[in-house]
Amino acid sequence: MPKAFAEWEKEVIKCIRCGSCQNVCPIFAELTSEATVARGKVRLIRMAIKNDIEITGGFEELMSQCLMCKACVANCPSGVRVDKLVEAARVETVRRRGMHLLKKFIFRVVLKNRGIFHLSLRSGSIFQKLLFRPGPNGQGMLPRLPMGIDMRRMIKPIAPTPLRQQFPEMVKGKNSRGRVAFFTGCMLNYFYVDAGRSVIEVLNKLGYDVTIPWKQTCCGTPARVNGDKDTAIALAKANIDVFMDLDVDAVIVACASCGLALKEEYAELLADDPKYSAKAKKLMAKVKDFNEFVVSIDGWDKNLERVSVKTTYHDPCHLARGQNVRKQPRQIIRAISGAKFSELPRIEKCCGMAGSYSLYHYDTSKKINDKKIADIKETGAEVLLTSCPACLMQMEDGLNRNNMNVKCMHVAELLNMAMRSK
């Protein structure tokens, strides 16, 4: 057994089986199975480490039943890092059992090679209507054929032109006060380009030149959480090489999962590589979520136009619990919406997206999402705001299924609207 997996026994023995995780786990709330809650997974992982059980298809399925939302970690009195344990178990499962051929192709051929990945998405934007049909009320798209995605799962169409192709590598700001780099991630670059454009325009209006490196690639989170550690490491190194060479004040990220990867997970992935570990730590010191960077700028809220709509805000798990960024998005929204902003009930509950989880476990993901949609309905909001494009896609699906006419926006889009006069 590899040393890396065996070493996690020091973590699993911390679990005192108190059951605190049952109260906060979105998956347990739907499936009510002990094996799907954190303490159940921890027990299975300990048994696997001690070779008391085999790592079978059943074990793999149970480890897949985790959103990586960190709710159990935040509420564990013993501080058990359950998300890291599950991730280690997934890596060990891939080592022993191999990876599904489709995932292997996506991660190790497409995602790992920036040129192939870009060509695939560009081709997808042209031919997507052959594989997908219009969603309900003309919103989003639904699969025409079974291809590893639930036939009911609505997704955002791929944009005709990626974000990074809409701008030069350097976009000059007004009365420049500094320079930042923008890590676009995949979702803003290929799907939510309007949100990505708003990030650039807001930063320009606040006086920052924005560098958008064309050679950046996926942050690696999809590969990492599916147990493909080698691909995740390769992508982390590629991005570090791109951003470490830039003379910038900060690296701005507007996707919660991408931000967590650059701020924390790169250093963990590369801990055994002294050269890149040092680089990762140097980079993470510069990484800022869009919201936290904006509110740190003097005069960011000067001359904002009020937007007269009822708003509410969803906390992405990897932003709130992962990066402890909660107050800053609300500062921005309240500066624009004022008293028309309402908090969601159960503000830190996961929406059930978790990347590929919502594709492969759609029924459970949908149930979790429906609870979030009910909370949105309770606020009476006309606009739902968040700071993660993956959460946007999940809640657009839920709102359409529930026939709710609520507009979904990234916080950057609302702020850009309020800065029209700048």
C-alpha positions as CSV (number, residue, x, y, z in Angstrom):
1,M,0.0,0.0,0.0
2,P,1.4,3.5,-0.9
3,K,2.6,5.4,2.1
4,A,0.4,8.4,1.2
5,F,-2.8,6.5,1.7
6,A,-1.6,4.6,4.8
7,E,-0.6,7.9,6.5
8,W,-4.3,9.0,6.6
9,E,-4.9,6.6,9.5
10,K,-3.6,9.4,11.7
11,E,-6.6,11.4,10.5
12,V,-9.3,8.7,10.6
13,I,-8.7,7.8,14.3
14,K,-9.7,11.3,15.2
15,C,-13.3,10.5,14.5
16,I,-15.3,10.0,17.7
17,R,-18.5,9.0,15.9
18,C,-20.5,11.7,17.5
19,G,-22.8,12.1,14.6
20,S,-22.4,15.9,14.2
21,C,-21.9,15.3,10.5
22,Q,-25.4,13.9,10.1
23,N,-26.9,17.2,11.0
24,V,-25.2,19.1,8.1
25,C,-24.6,16.6,5.3
26,P,-26.8,17.4,2.3
27,I,-26.4,13.9,0.9
28,F,-27.3,12.1,4.2
29,A,-30.4,14.3,4.4
30,E,-31.6,12.8,1.1
31,L,-30.3,9.2,1.3
32,T,-30.3,8.6,5.1
33,S,-27.7,5.9,4.8
34,E,-24.9,5.7,7.4
35,A,-22.4,4.8,4.7
36,T,-23.0,8.1,2.9
37,V,-22.4,10.4,5.9
38,A,-18.9,11.5,7.0
39,R,-18.5,9.2,9.9
40,G,-19.6,6.2,7.8
41,K,-17.1,7.0,5.1
42,V,-14.3,7.6,7.7
43,R,-15.0,4.1,9.1
44,L,-14.9,2.5,5.6
45,I,-11.6,4.3,4.8
46,R,-10.0,3.1,8.0
47,M,-11.0,-0.4,7.2
48,A,-9.6,0.0,3.7
49,I,-6.3,1.4,5.1
50,K,-6.0,-1.7,7.4
51,N,-6.9,-4.0,4.6
52,D,-10.0,-5.2,6.5
53,I,-12.1,-4.6,3.3
54,E,-11.4,-4.6,-0.4
55,I,-11.7,-1.5,-2.4
56,T,-14.5,-2.6,-4.7
57,G,-17.0,-1.0,-7.0
58,G,-19.3,-0.6,-4.0
59,F,-16.6,1.3,-2.1
60,E,-15.9,3.5,-5.1
61,E,-19.6,4.3,-5.4
62,L,-19.9,5.3,-1.7
63,M,-16.8,7.5,-2.0
64,S,-18.4,9.2,-5.0
65,Q,-21.3,10.2,-2.7
66,C,-19.7,13.3,-1.4
67,L,-20.1,16.9,-2.6
68,M,-16.8,18.1,-1.1
69,C,-18.8,20.9,0.4
70,K,-16.8,20.9,3.7
71,A,-19.9,21.2,5.9
72,C,-18.9,18.2,7.9
73,V,-15.3,19.5,8.3
74,A,-16.6,22.9,9.5
75,N,-18.9,21.2,12.1
76,C,-16.6,18.3,13.3
77,P,-15.7,18.8,17.0
78,S,-12.5,16.7,16.4
79,G,-11.4,18.5,13.3
80,V,-11.4,15.5,11.0
81,R,-10.6,16.5,7.4
82,V,-13.2,14.3,5.8
83,D,-12.9,15.9,2.4
84,K,-9.2,15.2,2.3
85,L,-9.8,11.6,3.4
86,V,-12.4,11.0,0.7
87,E,-10.1,12.5,-1.8
88,A,-7.3,10.2,-0.7
89,A,-9.6,7.2,-1.0
90,R,-10.6,8.2,-4.5
91,V,-6.9,8.4,-5.5
92,E,-6.3,5.0,-4.0
93,T,-9.3,3.6,-5.8
94,V,-8.0,4.8,-9.1
95,R,-4.6,3.3,-8.3
96,R,-6.1,-0.1,-7.5
97,R,-9.1,-0.3,-9.9
98,G,-8.1,2.1,-12.6
99,M,-10.3,4.9,-14.0
100,H,-13.4,4.7,-16.1
101,L,-12.4,5.0,-19.8
102,L,-14.5,8.1,-20.4
103,K,-13.0,9.9,-17.4
104,K,-9.6,8.7,-18.3
105,F,-10.0,10.2,-21.8
106,I,-11.4,13.5,-20.6
107,F,-8.8,14.1,-17.9
108,R,-5.6,12.6,-19.3
109,V,-6.1,13.4,-23.0
110,V,-8.5,16.4,-23.2
111,L,-8.1,18.3,-19.9
112,K,-4.3,17.7,-19.6
113,N,-3.6,19.1,-23.1
114,R,-4.6,22.8,-23.3
115,G,-4.7,22.8,-27.1
116,I,-6.9,19.7,-27.4
117,F,-9.2,21.0,-24.6
118,H,-9.6,24.4,-26.3
119,L,-10.3,22.7,-29.7
120,S,-12.8,20.4,-28.1
121,L,-14.8,23.2,-26.5
122,R,-14.6,25.3,-29.7
123,S,-15.9,22.4,-31.7
124,G,-18.5,21.8,-29.1
125,S,-19.8,25.3,-29.5
126,I,-20.3,24.7,-33.2
127,F,-21.9,21.2,-33.0
128,Q,-23.6,21.3,-29.6
129,K,-27.1,21.6,-31.2
130,L,-26.6,18.1,-32.7
131,L,-26.1,16.6,-29.2
132,F,-28.3,18.9,-27.1
133,R,-31.8,20.2,-27.5
134,P,-33.2,23.5,-26.1
135,G,-34.2,23.4,-22.5
136,P,-37.5,24.4,-20.9
137,N,-38.7,27.9,-21.8
138,G,-35.7,28.1,-24.2
139,Q,-33.3,28.2,-21.3
140,G,-30.1,26.1,-21.4
141,M,-29.8,22.7,-23.2
142,L,-30.8,19.1,-22.5
143,P,-29.0,16.0,-23.9
144,R,-30.5,14.4,-26.9
145,L,-28.7,11.1,-26.3
146,P,-27.4,9.3,-23.2
147,M,-23.7,10.2,-23.1
148,G,-22.8,10.0,-19.4
149,I,-25.0,12.9,-18.5
150,D,-28.5,12.5,-17.0
151,M,-31.0,13.2,-19.8
152,R,-32.9,15.7,-17.5
153,R,-29.8,17.7,-16.6
154,M,-29.9,21.2,-18.1
155,I,-26.5,22.8,-18.9
156,K,-25.4,26.2,-20.1
157,P,-24.6,26.4,-23.9
158,I,-21.0,26.8,-24.8
159,A,-20.3,30.4,-25.8
160,P,-19.7,31.0,-29.5
161,T,-16.5,32.8,-28.7
162,P,-14.5,32.1,-25.5
163,L,-13.8,35.0,-23.1
164,R,-10.0,34.9,-23.6
165,Q,-10.5,35.3,-27.3
166,Q,-12.6,38.4,-26.8
167,F,-9.8,40.4,-25.2
168,P,-6.1,41.0,-25.8
169,E,-3.7,39.6,-23.2
170,M,-3.5,43.1,-21.6
171,V,-6.6,45.2,-21.1
172,K,-5.8,48.7,-19.9
173,G,-7.8,50.3,-17.1
174,K,-8.8,53.9,-16.5
175,N,-6.1,56.0,-14.7
176,S,-4.2,52.9,-13.9
177,R,-3.4,52.4,-10.3
178,G,-1.9,48.9,-10.7
179,R,-2.0,45.6,-12.6
180,V,-3.7,42.3,-11.9
181,A,-3.9,39.0,-13.6
182,F,-7.2,37.2,-14.2
183,F,-7.5,33.5,-13.8
184,T,-10.6,32.9,-15.8
185,G,-11.1,29.2,-15.2
186,C,-13.1,27.0,-17.6
187,M,-16.6,28.0,-16.8
188,L,-16.2,31.7,-17.2
189,N,-14.0,31.3,-20.3
190,Y,-16.3,28.9,-22.2
191,F,-19.8,29.2,-20.7
192,Y,-20.4,32.3,-18.5
193,V,-18.5,34.8,-20.6
194,D,-20.8,37.7,-19.6
195,A,-19.7,37.2,-16.0
196,G,-16.1,37.0,-17.0
197,R,-16.4,40.2,-19.1
198,S,-17.9,42.0,-16.1
199,V,-14.9,41.0,-14.0
200,I,-12.6,42.6,-16.5
201,E,-14.7,45.7,-17.0
202,V,-15.1,46.3,-13.2
203,L,-11.4,46.0,-12.6
204,N,-10.7,48.4,-15.5
205,K,-13.2,50.9,-14.1
206,L,-11.5,50.7,-10.7
207,G,-8.2,51.6,-12.4
208,Y,-6.5,48.3,-12.9
209,D,-4.8,46.9,-16.0
210,V,-5.9,43.3,-16.4
211,T,-3.6,40.7,-17.8
212,I,-5.4,37.6,-19.1
213,P,-2.7,34.9,-19.9
214,W,-3.8,32.9,-22.9
215,K,-1.7,29.9,-21.8
216,Q,-3.6,29.4,-18.6
217,T,-5.5,26.1,-18.4
218,C,-8.0,24.3,-16.2
219,C,-7.3,24.6,-12.4
220,G,-7.3,20.8,-12.2
221,T,-10.1,20.5,-9.6
222,P,-12.3,18.1,-11.8
223,A,-9.3,15.7,-12.1
224,R,-8.2,16.0,-8.5
225,V,-11.6,15.3,-6.9
226,N,-12.1,12.3,-9.2
227,G,-8.9,10.7,-8.0
228,D,-6.6,11.6,-10.9
229,K,-3.9,13.2,-8.9
230,D,-1.3,13.0,-11.7
231,T,-3.3,15.1,-14.0
232,A,-4.2,17.6,-11.3
233,I,-0.5,18.0,-10.5
234,A,0.4,18.5,-14.1
235,L,-2.3,21.2,-14.5
236,A,-1.2,22.9,-11.3
237,K,2.4,23.1,-12.5
238,A,1.3,24.5,-15.8
239,N,-0.7,27.3,-14.2
240,I,2.0,28.1,-11.7
241,D,4.5,28.5,-14.6
242,V,2.2,30.9,-16.3
243,F,1.3,33.1,-13.4
244,M,4.6,33.1,-11.5
245,D,6.3,35.0,-14.4
246,L,3.8,37.9,-14.2
247,D,4.6,41.2,-12.5
248,V,1.1,41.8,-11.0
249,D,-0.3,43.0,-7.7
250,A,-2.8,40.2,-7.4
251,V,-4.2,37.2,-9.3
252,I,-8.0,37.6,-9.4
253,V,-10.3,34.5,-9.5
254,A,-14.1,34.7,-9.9
255,C,-14.8,31.0,-9.5
256,A,-15.0,29.6,-5.9
257,S,-13.4,26.2,-6.8
258,C,-10.7,27.7,-8.9
259,G,-9.9,30.2,-6.2
260,L,-9.6,27.4,-3.5
261,A,-7.3,25.4,-5.8
262,L,-4.9,28.3,-6.3
263,K,-5.1,29.5,-2.7
264,E,-4.8,26.2,-0.9
265,E,-4.9,23.0,-2.9
266,Y,-1.9,23.6,-5.2
267,A,0.4,23.8,-2.2
268,E,-1.0,20.5,-0.8
269,L,-0.8,18.8,-4.2
270,L,2.8,19.8,-4.6
271,A,4.0,19.3,-1.1
272,D,6.5,16.6,-2.1
273,D,8.0,18.8,-4.8
274,P,10.3,21.4,-3.1
275,K,10.6,23.5,-6.2
276,Y,6.9,23.8,-7.1
277,S,5.8,23.7,-3.5
278,A,7.7,27.0,-2.9
279,K,6.3,28.4,-6.1
280,A,2.7,27.4,-5.1
281,K,3.0,29.1,-1.7
282,K,4.4,32.3,-3.4
283,L,1.5,32.3,-5.8
284,M,-1.2,31.6,-3.2
285,A,-0.1,34.8,-1.4
286,K,-1.2,36.8,-4.5
287,V,-4.5,35.0,-5.2
288,K,-7.7,37.0,-4.3
289,D,-11.3,36.3,-4.9
290,F,-12.9,39.0,-7.0
291,N,-15.2,40.1,-4.1
292,E,-12.4,40.4,-1.5
293,F,-10.2,42.3,-3.9
294,V,-12.8,44.8,-4.9
295,V,-13.8,45.8,-1.4
296,S,-10.1,46.3,-0.5
297,I,-9.9,49.1,-3.0
298,D,-10.4,52.7,-1.8
299,G,-13.5,54.2,-3.3
300,W,-14.8,51.1,-4.9
301,D,-18.3,52.0,-3.9
302,K,-18.2,55.7,-5.0
303,N,-21.0,56.8,-7.4
304,L,-22.7,53.4,-7.7
305,E,-26.1,53.4,-9.3
306,R,-28.8,51.6,-7.3
307,V,-30.4,48.7,-9.1
308,S,-34.0,48.5,-8.0
309,V,-34.7,44.8,-7.8
310,K,-35.1,42.4,-5.0
311,T,-31.9,40.3,-4.6
312,T,-30.6,37.4,-2.6
313,Y,-27.2,35.7,-2.4
314,H,-26.0,32.0,-2.4
315,D,-22.7,31.2,-0.7
316,P,-20.6,28.8,-2.8
317,C,-19.2,26.2,-0.4
318,H,-15.6,26.6,-1.7
319,L,-15.8,30.4,-1.2
320,A,-17.6,30.6,2.2
321,R,-16.1,27.5,4.0
322,G,-13.1,27.0,1.7
323,Q,-11.9,30.6,1.6
324,N,-13.8,32.3,4.4
325,V,-15.2,34.9,2.0
326,R,-18.7,35.7,3.2
327,K,-18.9,39.4,4.1
328,Q,-17.4,40.9,0.9
329,P,-20.0,39.7,-1.6
330,R,-22.7,41.0,0.7
331,Q,-20.9,44.4,1.0
332,I,-21.1,44.7,-2.7
333,I,-24.7,43.6,-3.0
334,R,-25.9,45.8,-0.2
335,A,-24.2,48.8,-1.6
336,I,-26.3,48.4,-4.8
337,S,-29.5,46.8,-3.5
338,G,-29.8,48.4,-0.1
339,A,-32.9,47.2,1.8
340,K,-34.0,45.2,-1.2
341,F,-31.4,42.5,-0.4
342,S,-32.7,39.5,1.6
343,E,-30.6,36.7,3.1
344,L,-31.5,33.2,2.1
345,P,-32.7,30.8,4.9
346,R,-30.0,28.2,5.6
347,I,-27.4,30.5,4.0
348,E,-24.5,28.0,3.8
349,K,-26.3,25.0,2.5
350,C,-24.8,23.5,-0.6
351,C,-26.8,23.8,-3.9
352,G,-25.8,20.2,-4.8
353,M,-23.7,20.9,-7.9
354,A,-20.2,19.7,-7.0
355,G,-19.1,19.5,-10.6
356,S,-19.5,16.0,-12.0
357,Y,-21.6,14.9,-9.0
358,S,-24.6,16.7,-10.5
359,L,-24.0,14.8,-13.8
360,Y,-23.7,11.3,-12.4
361,H,-26.0,11.6,-9.3
362,Y,-28.6,13.8,-10.7
363,D,-31.5,12.6,-8.6
364,T,-29.8,13.3,-5.4
365,S,-28.3,16.6,-6.7
366,K,-31.8,17.6,-7.8
367,K,-33.3,17.0,-4.4
368,I,-30.6,19.1,-2.7
369,N,-31.1,21.8,-5.3
370,D,-34.9,21.9,-4.9
371,K,-34.4,22.8,-1.2
372,K,-32.2,25.7,-2.3
373,I,-34.8,26.8,-4.8
374,A,-37.5,26.7,-2.1
375,D,-35.3,29.0,0.0
376,I,-34.9,31.4,-2.9
377,K,-38.7,31.4,-3.4
378,E,-39.2,32.3,0.3
379,T,-37.1,35.5,-0.1
380,G,-39.2,36.8,-3.0
381,A,-36.0,37.7,-4.9
382,E,-36.1,38.7,-8.5
383,V,-32.3,38.2,-8.9
384,L,-30.3,35.4,-7.4
385,L,-26.6,36.3,-7.0
386,T,-23.6,34.1,-6.4
387,S,-19.8,34.1,-6.9
388,C,-19.4,30.7,-8.6
389,P,-20.4,29.9,-12.2
390,A,-20.9,26.2,-11.4
391,C,-23.5,27.2,-8.8
392,L,-25.1,29.5,-11.4
393,M,-25.5,26.5,-13.7
394,Q,-27.0,24.3,-10.9
395,M,-29.5,26.9,-9.8
396,E,-30.6,27.9,-13.3
397,D,-31.5,24.2,-13.7
398,G,-33.5,24.2,-10.5
399,L,-35.3,27.5,-11.2
400,N,-36.3,26.3,-14.6
401,R,-37.5,23.0,-13.3
402,N,-39.6,24.8,-10.7
403,N,-40.9,27.3,-13.2
404,M,-39.5,30.3,-11.3
405,N,-38.8,33.5,-13.1
406,V,-35.7,34.5,-11.2
407,K,-32.6,35.8,-13.0
408,C,-29.3,34.3,-12.0
409,M,-26.2,36.6,-12.0
410,H,-22.6,36.6,-10.8
411,V,-21.9,39.4,-8.3
412,A,-19.5,40.9,-10.9
413,E,-22.4,41.4,-13.3
414,L,-24.5,43.3,-10.8
415,L,-21.5,45.5,-9.8
416,N,-20.8,46.2,-13.5
417,M,-24.4,47.3,-14.0
418,A,-24.1,49.7,-11.0
419,M,-20.9,51.2,-12.4
420,R,-22.3,52.2,-15.8
421,S,-21.5,55.9,-15.3
422,K,-17.8,55.1,-14.5
